[in-house]
Amino acid sequence: MLAFIARRLVVSFFVLLAATFVMYMLVAFAGDPLEELYFDTSPNRDAKIEARTEALNLDTPVLLRYLGWLGGVSGCVIPGAECDWGLTATGQQVSTLIGSAIGQTLQLVIAATVIALVLGVMGGVVTALRQYSSLDYSATFAA
């Protein structure tokens, strides 16, 4: 049983790693974080572009930025290490944004779980009472 749990944890780690890689790449290639600065008409436009490029490490390849981000995030699970989620395109710390959004996220997750449980149990009871009917087959197919 311990071997099964260990295998599942290792597989889960690699799934999490792959998911973070895919999401990081999708966000990195979704848009240009300097786009709004290109249309800026202020005299210090070039300095703003340089500052944002420096803050977000935009002069390094995306894969190296991901590895740097992964190193900062891994500090969140390693005791004694500094936890660094990085910066947004506007220069805000991501960790403060996560802290402010966690309450609403938990509300949504709890509400969705309760609704899914209620609807799932009700649907399961109804289809169990009408076993082998078209309703049963339709609900099984939809699920």
N, CA, C and O atoms as CSV, one atom per row, in Angstrom:
chain,resi,resn,atom,element,x,y,z
A,1,MET,N,N,0.817,-1.192,0.000
A,1,MET,CA,C,0.000,0.000,0.000
A,1,MET,C,C,0.862,1.257,0.000
A,1,MET,O,O,0.541,2.241,-0.667
A,2,LEU,N,N,1.966,1.214,0.760
A,2,LEU,CA,C,2.857,2.368,0.785
A,2,LEU,C,C,3.508,2.601,-0.569
A,2,LEU,O,O,3.731,3.744,-0.967
A,3,ALA,N,N,3.814,1.518,-1.279
A,3,ALA,CA,C,4.406,1.656,-2.610
A,3,ALA,C,C,3.409,2.319,-3.566
A,3,ALA,O,O,3.794,3.153,-4.386
A,4,PHE,N,N,2.140,1.950,-3.461
A,4,PHE,CA,C,1.108,2.547,-4.302
A,4,PHE,C,C,0.998,4.044,-4.026
A,4,PHE,O,O,0.934,4.848,-4.957
A,5,ILE,N,N,0.976,4.415,-2.756
A,5,ILE,CA,C,0.874,5.832,-2.377
A,5,ILE,C,C,2.108,6.600,-2.852
A,5,ILE,O,O,1.996,7.725,-3.341
A,6,ALA,N,N,3.281,5.988,-2.705
A,6,ALA,CA,C,4.510,6.653,-3.154
A,6,ALA,C,C,4.493,6.859,-4.669
A,6,ALA,O,O,4.872,7.925,-5.154
A,7,ARG,N,N,4.052,5.841,-5.418
A,7,ARG,CA,C,3.961,5.978,-6.868
A,7,ARG,C,C,2.997,7.083,-7.249
A,7,ARG,O,O,3.280,7.879,-8.144
A,8,ARG,N,N,1.861,7.134,-6.575
A,8,ARG,CA,C,0.862,8.168,-6.891
A,8,ARG,C,C,1.403,9.566,-6.579
A,8,ARG,O,O,1.139,10.509,-7.325
A,9,LEU,N,N,2.148,9.705,-5.497
A,9,LEU,CA,C,2.729,11.003,-5.160
A,9,LEU,C,C,3.765,11.437,-6.195
A,9,LEU,O,O,3.820,12.610,-6.563
A,10,VAL,N,N,4.578,10.504,-6.660
A,10,VAL,CA,C,5.583,10.830,-7.676
A,10,VAL,C,C,4.900,11.234,-8.978
A,10,VAL,O,O,5.286,12.220,-9.606
A,11,VAL,N,N,3.888,10.474,-9.381
A,11,VAL,CA,C,3.151,10.803,-10.600
A,11,VAL,C,C,2.458,12.153,-10.444
A,11,VAL,O,O,2.446,12.953,-11.379
A,12,SER,N,N,1.884,12.412,-9.283
A,12,SER,CA,C,1.214,13.694,-9.042
A,12,SER,C,C,2.196,14.855,-9.125
A,12,SER,O,O,1.857,15.924,-9.633
A,13,PHE,N,N,3.398,14.650,-8.634
A,13,PHE,CA,C,4.425,15.691,-8.722
A,13,PHE,C,C,4.720,16.026,-10.177
A,13,PHE,O,O,4.797,17.201,-10.536
A,14,PHE,N,N,4.884,15.014,-11.015
A,14,PHE,CA,C,5.196,15.267,-12.418
A,14,PHE,C,C,4.008,15.862,-13.170
A,14,PHE,O,O,4.197,16.664,-14.086
A,15,VAL,N,N,2.797,15.483,-12.797
A,15,VAL,CA,C,1.611,16.102,-13.409
A,15,VAL,C,C,1.543,17.579,-13.036
A,15,VAL,O,O,1.261,18.422,-13.888
A,16,LEU,N,N,1.798,17.894,-11.781
A,16,LEU,CA,C,1.819,19.285,-11.336
A,16,LEU,C,C,2.915,20.073,-12.049
A,16,LEU,O,O,2.701,21.219,-12.444
A,17,LEU,N,N,4.069,19.471,-12.210
A,17,LEU,CA,C,5.167,20.121,-12.912
A,17,LEU,C,C,4.797,20.390,-14.371
A,17,LEU,O,O,5.058,21.476,-14.888
A,18,ALA,N,N,4.195,19.413,-15.027
A,18,ALA,CA,C,3.777,19.592,-16.425
A,18,ALA,C,C,2.687,20.659,-16.538
A,18,ALA,O,O,2.705,21.463,-17.471
A,19,ALA,N,N,1.749,20.673,-15.605
A,19,ALA,CA,C,0.668,21.661,-15.641
A,19,ALA,C,C,1.217,23.069,-15.449
A,19,ALA,O,O,0.789,23.993,-16.141
A,20,THR,N,N,2.155,23.251,-14.525
A,20,THR,CA,C,2.733,24.577,-14.331
A,20,THR,C,C,3.529,25.009,-15.557
A,20,THR,O,O,3.517,26.183,-15.926
A,21,PHE,N,N,4.220,24.060,-16.189
A,21,PHE,CA,C,4.988,24.387,-17.394
A,21,PHE,C,C,4.071,24.842,-18.522
A,21,PHE,O,O,4.330,25.857,-19.169
A,22,VAL,N,N,2.995,24.088,-18.756
A,22,VAL,CA,C,2.063,24.434,-19.832
A,22,VAL,C,C,1.419,25.784,-19.555
A,22,VAL,O,O,1.335,26.618,-20.456
A,23,MET,N,N,0.965,26.015,-18.333
A,23,MET,CA,C,0.323,27.283,-18.003
A,23,MET,C,C,1.308,28.455,-18.114
A,23,MET,O,O,0.943,29.523,-18.605
A,24,TYR,N,N,2.536,28.262,-17.665
A,24,TYR,CA,C,3.528,29.327,-17.762
A,24,TYR,C,C,3.788,29.680,-19.219
A,24,TYR,O,O,3.864,30.856,-19.574
A,25,MET,N,N,3.923,28.664,-20.059
A,25,MET,CA,C,4.175,28.918,-21.477
A,25,MET,C,C,2.977,29.596,-22.146
A,25,MET,O,O,3.152,30.501,-22.962
A,26,LEU,N,N,1.769,29.162,-21.802
A,26,LEU,CA,C,0.585,29.793,-22.382
A,26,LEU,C,C,0.492,31.265,-21.997
A,26,LEU,O,O,0.172,32.112,-22.831
A,27,VAL,N,N,0.768,31.560,-20.752
A,27,VAL,CA,C,0.721,32.957,-20.300
A,27,VAL,C,C,1.865,33.759,-20.922
A,27,VAL,O,O,1.683,34.919,-21.291
A,28,ALA,N,N,3.040,33.140,-21.036
A,28,ALA,CA,C,4.190,33.856,-21.589
A,28,ALA,C,C,3.981,34.224,-23.051
A,28,ALA,O,O,4.431,35.279,-23.497
A,29,PHE,N,N,3.297,33.357,-23.799
A,29,PHE,CA,C,3.091,33.626,-25.219
A,29,PHE,C,C,1.732,34.251,-25.521
A,29,PHE,O,O,1.401,34.476,-26.686
A,30,ALA,N,N,0.940,34.533,-24.485
A,30,ALA,CA,C,-0.405,35.084,-24.694
A,30,ALA,C,C,-0.378,36.552,-25.117
A,30,ALA,O,O,-1.243,36.990,-25.876
A,31,GLY,N,N,0.566,37.286,-24.654
A,31,GLY,CA,C,0.602,38.704,-24.988
A,31,GLY,C,C,1.931,39.308,-24.606
A,31,GLY,O,O,2.766,38.663,-23.971
A,32,ASP,N,N,2.116,40.533,-24.994
A,32,ASP,CA,C,3.352,41.251,-24.719
A,32,ASP,C,C,3.150,42.147,-23.500
A,32,ASP,O,O,2.304,43.041,-23.541
A,33,PRO,N,N,3.892,41.937,-22.425
A,33,PRO,CA,C,3.723,42.784,-21.248
A,33,PRO,C,C,4.204,44.221,-21.463
A,33,PRO,O,O,3.964,45.088,-20.623
A,34,LEU,N,N,4.870,44.470,-22.564
A,34,LEU,CA,C,5.338,45.824,-22.866
A,34,LEU,C,C,4.421,46.552,-23.834
A,34,LEU,O,O,4.698,47.696,-24.195
A,35,GLU,N,N,3.341,45.923,-24.260
A,35,GLU,CA,C,2.486,46.485,-25.307
A,35,GLU,C,C,1.928,47.857,-24.944
A,35,GLU,O,O,1.922,48.759,-25.781
A,36,GLU,N,N,1.467,48.024,-23.726
A,36,GLU,CA,C,0.906,49.322,-23.339
A,36,GLU,C,C,1.968,50.413,-23.314
A,36,GLU,O,O,1.661,51.588,-23.513
A,37,LEU,N,N,3.215,50.027,-23.069
A,37,LEU,CA,C,4.286,51.025,-23.029
A,37,LEU,C,C,4.718,51.467,-24.424
A,37,LEU,O,O,5.274,52.554,-24.582
A,38,TYR,N,N,4.473,50.650,-25.420
A,38,TYR,CA,C,4.843,51.036,-26.786
A,38,TYR,C,C,4.047,52.262,-27.253
A,38,TYR,O,O,4.538,53.050,-28.062
A,39,PHE,N,N,2.834,52.419,-26.751
A,39,PHE,CA,C,1.977,53.537,-27.150
A,39,PHE,C,C,2.071,54.717,-26.195
A,39,PHE,O,O,1.361,55.710,-26.356
A,40,ASP,N,N,2.951,54.610,-25.195
A,40,ASP,CA,C,3.144,55.685,-24.223
A,40,ASP,C,C,3.875,56.853,-24.903
A,40,ASP,O,O,4.865,56.654,-25.607
A,41,THR,N,N,3.379,58.049,-24.684
A,41,THR,CA,C,3.989,59.224,-25.329
A,41,THR,C,C,4.827,60.055,-24.364
A,41,THR,O,O,5.289,61.139,-24.723
A,42,SER,N,N,5.026,59.566,-23.158
A,42,SER,CA,C,5.818,60.337,-22.196
A,42,SER,C,C,7.298,60.292,-22.602
A,42,SER,O,O,7.732,59.377,-23.301
A,43,PRO,N,N,8.057,61.289,-22.154
A,43,PRO,CA,C,9.465,61.356,-22.575
A,43,PRO,C,C,10.332,60.226,-22.008
A,43,PRO,O,O,11.387,59.922,-22.564
A,44,ASN,N,N,9.899,59.609,-20.919
A,44,ASN,CA,C,10.701,58.539,-20.318
A,44,ASN,C,C,10.172,57.146,-20.707
A,44,ASN,O,O,10.282,56.200,-19.927
A,45,ARG,N,N,9.613,57.031,-21.888
A,45,ARG,CA,C,9.043,55.767,-22.355
A,45,ARG,C,C,10.105,54.671,-22.415
A,45,ARG,O,O,9.863,53.544,-21.984
A,46,ASP,N,N,11.265,55.000,-22.943
A,46,ASP,CA,C,12.326,54.002,-23.064
A,46,ASP,C,C,12.801,53.525,-21.690
A,46,ASP,O,O,13.128,52.351,-21.519
A,47,ALA,N,N,12.840,54.420,-20.726
A,47,ALA,CA,C,13.239,54.034,-19.372
A,47,ALA,C,C,12.195,53.116,-18.738
A,47,ALA,O,O,12.547,52.175,-18.026
A,48,LYS,N,N,10.913,53.385,-18.992
A,48,LYS,CA,C,9.850,52.524,-18.471
A,48,LYS,C,C,9.931,51.128,-19.092
A,48,LYS,O,O,9.772,50.119,-18.404
A,49,ILE,N,N,10.181,51.087,-20.398
A,49,ILE,CA,C,10.300,49.790,-21.066
A,49,ILE,C,C,11.487,49.015,-20.517
A,49,ILE,O,O,11.391,47.813,-20.271
A,50,GLU,N,N,12.597,49.700,-20.325
A,50,GLU,CA,C,13.795,49.050,-19.783
A,50,GLU,C,C,13.561,48.563,-18.355
A,50,GLU,O,O,14.011,47.476,-17.992
A,51,ALA,N,N,12.860,49.360,-17.541
A,51,ALA,CA,C,12.593,48.968,-16.155
A,51,ALA,C,C,11.693,47.735,-16.093
A,51,ALA,O,O,11.934,46.827,-15.298
A,52,ARG,N,N,10.661,47.705,-16.929
A,52,ARG,CA,C,9.770,46.547,-16.923
A,52,ARG,C,C,10.468,45.306,-17.471
A,52,ARG,O,O,10.258,44.197,-16.979
A,53,THR,N,N,11.292,45.500,-18.484
A,53,THR,CA,C,12.063,44.382,-19.029
A,53,THR,C,C,12.990,43.814,-17.974
A,53,THR,O,O,13.145,42.597,-17.867
A,54,GLU,N,N,13.601,44.681,-17.201
A,54,GLU,CA,C,14.499,44.247,-16.121
A,54,GLU,C,C,13.719,43.565,-15.003
A,54,GLU,O,O,14.151,42.528,-14.500
A,55,ALA,N,N,12.582,44.125,-14.606
A,55,ALA,CA,C,11.802,43.573,-13.487
A,55,ALA,C,C,11.219,42.208,-13.820
A,55,ALA,O,O,11.153,41.339,-12.950
A,56,LEU,N,N,10.794,42.004,-15.064
A,56,LEU,CA,C,10.156,40.750,-15.452
A,56,LEU,C,C,11.105,39.787,-16.160
A,56,LEU,O,O,10.679,38.732,-16.629
A,57,ASN,N,N,12.382,40.139,-16.240
A,57,ASN,CA,C,13.395,39.303,-16.906
A,57,ASN,C,C,13.006,38.969,-18.338
A,57,ASN,O,O,13.182,37.831,-18.773
A,58,LEU,N,N,12.489,39.921,-19.062
A,58,LEU,CA,C,12.033,39.676,-20.422
A,58,LEU,C,C,13.177,39.533,-21.416
A,58,LEU,O,O,12.957,39.149,-22.565
A,59,ASP,N,N,14.391,39.839,-20.986
A,59,ASP,CA,C,15.538,39.699,-21.882
A,59,ASP,C,C,16.130,38.282,-21.834
A,59,ASP,O,O,17.082,37.992,-22.558
A,60,THR,N,N,15.585,37.409,-21.000
A,60,THR,CA,C,16.039,36.018,-20.943
A,60,THR,C,C,15.019,35.128,-21.650
A,60,THR,O,O,13.851,35.500,-21.754
A,61,PRO,N,N,15.436,33.972,-22.132
A,61,PRO,CA,C,14.490,33.069,-22.798
A,61,PRO,C,C,13.392,32.585,-21.848
A,61,PRO,O,O,13.571,32.554,-20.630
A,62,VAL,N,N,12.272,32.217,-22.424
A,62,VAL,CA,C,11.104,31.842,-21.629
A,62,VAL,C,C,11.396,30.623,-20.756
A,62,VAL,O,O,10.959,30.574,-19.606
A,63,LEU,N,N,12.114,29.654,-21.272
A,63,LEU,CA,C,12.411,28.454,-20.500
A,63,LEU,C,C,13.242,28.782,-19.265
A,63,LEU,O,O,13.008,28.223,-18.194
A,64,LEU,N,N,14.203,29.678,-19.405
A,64,LEU,CA,C,15.009,30.075,-18.246
A,64,LEU,C,C,14.177,30.886,-17.247
A,64,LEU,O,O,14.374,30.768,-16.038
A,65,ARG,N,N,13.257,31.702,-17.744
A,65,ARG,CA,C,12.354,32.426,-16.835
A,65,ARG,C,C,11.494,31.446,-16.057
A,65,ARG,O,O,11.274,31.630,-14.860
A,66,TYR,N,N,11.000,30.392,-16.732
A,66,TYR,CA,C,10.191,29.383,-16.048
A,66,TYR,C,C,11.001,28.688,-14.960
A,66,TYR,O,O,10.507,28.481,-13.852
A,67,LEU,N,N,12.236,28.329,-15.273
A,67,LEU,CA,C,13.072,27.663,-14.270
A,67,LEU,C,C,13.342,28.583,-13.078
A,67,LEU,O,O,13.370,28.125,-11.936
A,68,GLY,N,N,13.540,29.873,-13.338
A,68,GLY,CA,C,13.710,30.832,-12.242
A,68,GLY,C,C,12.451,30.959,-11.407
A,68,GLY,O,O,12.515,31.015,-10.179
A,69,TRP,N,N,11.291,31.005,-12.081
A,69,TRP,CA,C,10.018,31.070,-11.364
A,69,TRP,C,C,9.819,29.810,-10.538
A,69,TRP,O,O,9.369,29.878,-9.394
A,70,LEU,N,N,10.153,28.663,-11.111
A,70,LEU,CA,C,10.002,27.392,-10.407
A,70,LEU,C,C,10.900,27.346,-9.177
A,70,LEU,O,O,10.512,26.808,-8.141
A,71,GLY,N,N,12.103,27.913,-9.291
A,71,GLY,CA,C,12.994,27.987,-8.134
A,71,GLY,C,C,12.420,28.866,-7.034
A,71,GLY,O,O,12.535,28.531,-5.855
A,72,GLY,N,N,11.803,29.990,-7.402
A,72,GLY,CA,C,11.195,30.862,-6.400
A,72,GLY,C,C,9.983,30.236,-5.748
A,72,GLY,O,O,9.783,30.369,-4.540
A,73,VAL,N,N,9.167,29.549,-6.543
A,73,VAL,CA,C,7.966,28.914,-6.005
A,73,VAL,C,C,8.326,27.709,-5.149
A,73,VAL,O,O,7.637,27.421,-4.171
A,74,SER,N,N,9.389,27.004,-5.499
A,74,SER,CA,C,9.783,25.841,-4.698
A,74,SER,C,C,10.195,26.263,-3.289
A,74,SER,O,O,10.188,25.443,-2.371
A,75,GLY,N,N,10.551,27.524,-3.114
A,75,GLY,CA,C,10.856,28.024,-1.779
A,75,GLY,C,C,9.644,28.036,-0.864
A,75,GLY,O,O,9.786,28.137,0.355
A,76,CYS,N,N,8.447,27.932,-1.442
A,76,CYS,CA,C,7.233,27.916,-0.634
A,76,CYS,C,C,7.060,26.589,0.106
A,76,CYS,O,O,6.402,26.545,1.146
A,77,VAL,N,N,7.638,25.520,-0.412
A,77,VAL,CA,C,7.490,24.209,0.230
A,77,VAL,C,C,8.750,23.768,0.948
A,77,VAL,O,O,8.719,22.799,1.707
A,78,ILE,N,N,9.858,24.457,0.724
A,78,ILE,CA,C,11.107,24.121,1.403
A,78,ILE,C,C,11.200,24.978,2.664
A,78,ILE,O,O,11.181,26.206,2.575
A,79,PRO,N,N,11.301,24.353,3.830
A,79,PRO,CA,C,11.366,25.134,5.073
A,79,PRO,C,C,12.608,26.024,5.114
A,79,PRO,O,O,13.713,25.573,4.813
A,80,GLY,N,N,12.422,27.268,5.482
A,80,GLY,CA,C,13.512,28.219,5.615
A,80,GLY,C,C,13.860,28.962,4.344
A,80,GLY,O,O,14.638,29.915,4.383
A,81,ALA,N,N,13.304,28.550,3.222
A,81,ALA,CA,C,13.595,29.224,1.955
A,81,ALA,C,C,12.596,30.355,1.728
A,81,ALA,O,O,11.495,30.348,2.278
A,82,GLU,N,N,12.998,31.324,0.909
A,82,GLU,CA,C,12.121,32.451,0.615
A,82,GLU,C,C,11.137,32.080,-0.479
A,82,GLU,O,O,11.521,31.562,-1.528
A,83,CYS,N,N,9.873,32.350,-0.225
A,83,CYS,CA,C,8.799,32.043,-1.172
A,83,CYS,C,C,8.594,33.244,-2.081
A,83,CYS,O,O,8.249,34.328,-1.612
A,84,ASP,N,N,8.810,33.051,-3.402
A,84,ASP,CA,C,8.691,34.147,-4.358
A,84,ASP,C,C,7.845,33.683,-5.535
A,84,ASP,O,O,8.287,32.862,-6.339
A,85,TRP,N,N,6.625,34.210,-5.636
A,85,TRP,CA,C,5.731,33.867,-6.742
A,85,TRP,C,C,5.983,34.729,-7.957
A,85,TRP,O,O,5.466,34.424,-9.032
A,86,GLY,N,N,6.755,35.789,-7.833
A,86,GLY,CA,C,7.074,36.649,-8.960
A,86,GLY,C,C,6.253,37.918,-8.961
A,86,GLY,O,O,5.610,38.263,-7.969
A,87,LEU,N,N,6.285,38.616,-10.100
A,87,LEU,CA,C,5.595,39.890,-10.269
A,87,LEU,C,C,4.596,39.799,-11.401
A,87,LEU,O,O,4.759,39.006,-12.329
A,88,THR,N,N,3.553,40.621,-11.318
A,88,THR,CA,C,2.622,40.750,-12.428
A,88,THR,C,C,3.214,41.715,-13.448
A,88,THR,O,O,4.269,42.302,-13.210
A,89,ALA,N,N,2.547,41.879,-14.566
A,89,ALA,CA,C,3.032,42.794,-15.603
A,89,ALA,C,C,3.054,44.234,-15.117
A,89,ALA,O,O,3.819,45.049,-15.634
A,90,THR,N,N,2.221,44.560,-14.125
A,90,THR,CA,C,2.196,45.923,-13.589
A,90,THR,C,C,3.142,46.107,-12.418
A,90,THR,O,O,3.227,47.202,-11.860
A,91,GLY,N,N,3.864,45.043,-12.028
A,91,GLY,CA,C,4.858,45.153,-10.970
A,91,GLY,C,C,4.372,44.796,-9.583
A,91,GLY,O,O,5.104,45.005,-8.615
A,92,GLN,N,N,3.165,44.265,-9.444
A,92,GLN,CA,C,2.663,43.875,-8.130
A,92,GLN,C,C,3.163,42.474,-7.782
A,92,GLN,O,O,3.389,41.644,-8.662
A,93,GLN,N,N,3.330,42.230,-6.487
A,93,GLN,CA,C,3.712,40.898,-6.033
A,93,GLN,C,C,2.529,39.945,-6.187
A,93,GLN,O,O,1.415,40.260,-5.769
A,94,VAL,N,N,2.771,38.794,-6.780
A,94,VAL,CA,C,1.703,37.813,-6.986
A,94,VAL,C,C,1.230,37.249,-5.653
A,94,VAL,O,O,0.048,36.941,-5.498
A,95,SER,N,N,2.130,37.111,-4.695
A,95,SER,CA,C,1.750,36.548,-3.392
A,95,SER,C,C,0.709,37.417,-2.683
A,95,SER,O,O,-0.165,36.878,-2.003
A,96,THR,N,N,0.776,38.731,-2.820
A,96,THR,CA,C,-0.237,39.581,-2.189
A,96,THR,C,C,-1.572,39.447,-2.914
A,96,THR,O,O,-2.625,39.496,-2.279
A,97,LEU,N,N,-1.540,39.280,-4.230
A,97,LEU,CA,C,-2.782,39.084,-4.978
A,97,LEU,C,C,-3.426,37.740,-4.639
A,97,LEU,O,O,-4.650,37.638,-4.557
A,98,ILE,N,N,-2.611,36.722,-4.444
A,98,ILE,CA,C,-3.146,35.415,-4.047
A,98,ILE,C,C,-3.786,35.518,-2.669
A,98,ILE,O,O,-4.860,34.966,-2.431
A,99,GLY,N,N,-3.123,36.223,-1.770
A,99,GLY,CA,C,-3.670,36.394,-0.428
A,99,GLY,C,C,-5.003,37.100,-0.410
A,99,GLY,O,O,-5.868,36.779,0.405
A,100,SER,N,N,-5.179,38.066,-1.304
A,100,SER,CA,C,-6.448,38.798,-1.330
A,100,SER,C,C,-7.549,38.024,-2.050
A,100,SER,O,O,-8.731,38.289,-1.831
A,101,ALA,N,N,-7.178,37.070,-2.907
A,101,ALA,CA,C,-8.182,36.329,-3.687
A,101,ALA,C,C,-8.542,34.986,-3.075
A,101,ALA,O,O,-9.473,34.335,-3.550
A,102,ILE,N,N,-7.848,34.555,-2.051
A,102,ILE,CA,C,-8.066,33.205,-1.520
A,102,ILE,C,C,-9.450,33.059,-0.889
A,102,ILE,O,O,-10.040,31.982,-0.960
A,103,GLY,N,N,-9.972,34.105,-0.282
A,103,GLY,CA,C,-11.293,34.028,0.346
A,103,GLY,C,C,-12.399,33.787,-0.666
A,103,GLY,O,O,-13.245,32.914,-0.472
A,104,GLN,N,N,-12.395,34.557,-1.742
A,104,GLN,CA,C,-13.410,34.387,-2.777
A,104,GLN,C,C,-13.253,33.042,-3.484
A,104,GLN,O,O,-14.247,32.414,-3.849
A,105,THR,N,N,-12.031,32.605,-3.675
A,105,THR,CA,C,-11.790,31.308,-4.315
A,105,THR,C,C,-12.352,30.178,-3.463
A,105,THR,O,O,-12.997,29.268,-3.985
A,106,LEU,N,N,-12.115,30.229,-2.167
A,106,LEU,CA,C,-12.651,29.189,-1.279
A,106,LEU,C,C,-14.170,29.196,-1.267
A,106,LEU,O,O,-14.787,28.132,-1.225
A,107,GLN,N,N,-14.789,30.375,-1.302
A,107,GLN,CA,C,-16.247,30.446,-1.370
A,107,GLN,C,C,-16.769,29.771,-2.618
A,107,GLN,O,O,-17.732,29.006,-2.551
A,108,LEU,N,N,-16.146,30.041,-3.762
A,108,LEU,CA,C,-16.573,29.424,-5.016
A,108,LEU,C,C,-16.376,27.911,-4.997
A,108,LEU,O,O,-17.247,27.167,-5.449
A,109,VAL,N,N,-15.247,27.457,-4.482
A,109,VAL,CA,C,-14.964,26.018,-4.451
A,109,VAL,C,C,-15.941,25.297,-3.532
A,109,VAL,O,O,-16.443,24.230,-3.883
A,110,ILE,N,N,-16.216,25.860,-2.372
A,110,ILE,CA,C,-17.140,25.222,-1.431
A,110,ILE,C,C,-18.551,25.196,-2.006
A,110,ILE,O,O,-19.235,24.176,-1.923
A,111,ALA,N,N,-18.993,26.310,-2.589
A,111,ALA,CA,C,-20.334,26.348,-3.182
A,111,ALA,C,C,-20.451,25.357,-4.343
A,111,ALA,O,O,-21.459,24.659,-4.458
A,112,ALA,N,N,-19.446,25.290,-5.190
A,112,ALA,CA,C,-19.478,24.357,-6.318
A,112,ALA,C,C,-19.470,22.907,-5.842
A,112,ALA,O,O,-20.140,22.061,-6.435
A,113,THR,N,N,-18.731,22.612,-4.792
A,113,THR,CA,C,-18.688,21.252,-4.260
A,113,THR,C,C,-20.024,20.856,-3.671
A,113,THR,O,O,-20.489,19.738,-3.894
A,114,VAL,N,N,-20.648,21.744,-2.926
A,114,VAL,CA,C,-21.955,21.442,-2.342
A,114,VAL,C,C,-23.001,21.232,-3.435
A,114,VAL,O,O,-23.783,20.284,-3.375
A,115,ILE,N,N,-23.015,22.106,-4.423
A,115,ILE,CA,C,-23.978,21.962,-5.524
A,115,ILE,C,C,-23.733,20.662,-6.285
A,115,ILE,O,O,-24.683,19.959,-6.630
A,116,ALA,N,N,-22.461,20.334,-6.552
A,116,ALA,CA,C,-22.151,19.100,-7.274
A,116,ALA,C,C,-22.561,17.874,-6.476
A,116,ALA,O,O,-23.067,16.909,-7.049
A,117,LEU,N,N,-22.354,17.892,-5.169
A,117,LEU,CA,C,-22.755,16.760,-4.341
A,117,LEU,C,C,-24.274,16.599,-4.315
A,117,LEU,O,O,-24.785,15.489,-4.465
A,118,VAL,N,N,-24.981,17.686,-4.127
A,118,VAL,CA,C,-26.440,17.615,-4.068
A,118,VAL,C,C,-27.006,17.131,-5.393
A,118,VAL,O,O,-27.828,16.216,-5.421
A,119,LEU,N,N,-26.572,17.739,-6.492
A,119,LEU,CA,C,-27.081,17.325,-7.796
A,119,LEU,C,C,-26.643,15.905,-8.149
A,119,LEU,O,O,-27.414,15.154,-8.747
A,120,GLY,N,N,-25.433,15.533,-7.791
A,120,GLY,CA,C,-24.948,14.187,-8.079
A,120,GLY,C,C,-25.716,13.115,-7.336
A,120,GLY,O,O,-26.072,12.087,-7.912
A,121,VAL,N,N,-25.974,13.351,-6.054
A,121,VAL,CA,C,-26.721,12.364,-5.262
A,121,VAL,C,C,-28.160,12.297,-5.748
A,121,VAL,O,O,-28.713,11.207,-5.892
A,122,MET,N,N,-28.774,13.448,-6.001
A,122,MET,CA,C,-30.153,13.439,-6.496
A,122,MET,C,C,-30.243,12.736,-7.848
A,122,MET,O,O,-31.140,11.921,-8.065
A,123,GLY,N,N,-29.335,13.041,-8.739
A,123,GLY,CA,C,-29.339,12.384,-10.045
A,123,GLY,C,C,-29.079,10.895,-9.930
A,123,GLY,O,O,-29.689,10.103,-10.648
A,124,GLY,N,N,-28.187,10.505,-9.042
A,124,GLY,CA,C,-27.901,9.081,-8.824
A,124,GLY,C,C,-29.097,8.326,-8.282
A,124,GLY,O,O,-29.360,7.198,-8.697
A,125,VAL,N,N,-29.825,8.936,-7.359
A,125,VAL,CA,C,-31.020,8.299,-6.801
A,125,VAL,C,C,-32.101,8.158,-7.869
A,125,VAL,O,O,-32.723,7.103,-7.990
A,126,VAL,N,N,-32.323,9.218,-8.640
A,126,VAL,CA,C,-33.358,9.179,-9.680
A,126,VAL,C,C,-33.022,8.124,-10.730
A,126,VAL,O,O,-33.899,7.359,-11.132
A,127,THR,N,N,-31.785,8.070,-11.175
A,127,THR,CA,C,-31.432,7.083,-12.190
A,127,THR,C,C,-31.406,5.672,-11.615
A,127,THR,O,O,-31.641,4.714,-12.352
A,128,ALA,N,N,-31.127,5.514,-10.318
A,128,ALA,CA,C,-31.178,4.187,-9.708
A,128,ALA,C,C,-32.619,3.689,-9.613
A,128,ALA,O,O,-32.882,2.494,-9.746
A,129,LEU,N,N,-33.544,4.612,-9.383
A,129,LEU,CA,C,-34.955,4.210,-9.326
A,129,LEU,C,C,-35.485,3.850,-10.722
A,129,LEU,O,O,-36.420,3.058,-10.833
A,130,ARG,N,N,-34.925,4.397,-11.743
A,130,ARG,CA,C,-35.358,4.140,-13.121
A,130,ARG,C,C,-34.251,3.400,-13.881
A,130,ARG,O,O,-33.849,3.798,-14.974
A,131,GLN,N,N,-33.778,2.327,-13.276
A,131,GLN,CA,C,-32.666,1.569,-13.837
A,131,GLN,C,C,-33.022,0.999,-15.218
A,131,GLN,O,O,-34.132,0.518,-15.444
A,132,TYR,N,N,-32.045,1.069,-16.132
A,132,TYR,CA,C,-32.149,0.575,-17.508
A,132,TYR,C,C,-33.180,1.337,-18.345
A,132,TYR,O,O,-33.610,0.838,-19.385
A,133,SER,N,N,-33.573,2.502,-17.925
A,133,SER,CA,C,-34.479,3.318,-18.734
A,133,SER,C,C,-33.651,4.270,-19.596
A,133,SER,O,O,-32.429,4.349,-19.465
A,134,SER,N,N,-34.341,4.988,-20.477
A,134,SER,CA,C,-33.622,5.959,-21.315
A,134,SER,C,C,-33.034,7.084,-20.469
A,134,SER,O,O,-31.999,7.646,-20.827
A,135,LEU,N,N,-33.680,7.422,-19.351
A,135,LEU,CA,C,-33.148,8.427,-18.430
A,135,LEU,C,C,-31.824,7.937,-17.830
A,135,LEU,O,O,-30.860,8.696,-17.730
A,136,ASP,N,N,-31.792,6.675,-17.439
A,136,ASP,CA,C,-30.579,6.099,-16.867
A,136,ASP,C,C,-29.440,6.115,-17.870
A,136,ASP,O,O,-28.322,6.508,-17.537
A,137,TYR,N,N,-29.719,5.685,-19.108
A,137,TYR,CA,C,-28.690,5.655,-20.139
A,137,TYR,C,C,-28.248,7.085,-20.512
A,137,TYR,O,O,-27.065,7.328,-20.751
A,138,SER,N,N,-29.183,8.002,-20.558
A,138,SER,CA,C,-28.841,9.387,-20.897
A,138,SER,C,C,-27.962,10.017,-19.809
A,138,SER,O,O,-26.988,10.703,-20.119
A,139,ALA,N,N,-28.301,9.788,-18.545
A,139,ALA,CA,C,-27.508,10.343,-17.454
A,139,ALA,C,C,-26.112,9.699,-17.411
A,139,ALA,O,O,-25.119,10.377,-17.148
A,140,THR,N,N,-26.048,8.399,-17.671
A,140,THR,CA,C,-24.756,7.731,-17.704
A,140,THR,C,C,-23.897,8.267,-18.839
A,140,THR,O,O,-22.702,8.510,-18.667
A,141,PHE,N,N,-24.515,8.449,-19.997
A,141,PHE,CA,C,-23.785,8.997,-21.141
A,141,PHE,C,C,-23.315,10.419,-20.869
A,141,PHE,O,O,-22.178,10.765,-21.191
A,142,ALA,N,N,-24.175,11.248,-20.280
A,142,ALA,CA,C,-23.820,12.640,-19.983
A,142,ALA,C,C,-22.699,12.716,-18.956
A,142,ALA,O,O,-21.820,13.571,-19.049
A,143,ALA,N,N,-22.735,11.819,-17.977
A,143,ALA,CA,C,-21.706,11.824,-16.942
A,143,ALA,C,C,-20.389,11.382,-17.512
A,143,ALA,O,O,-19.394,11.321,-16.791
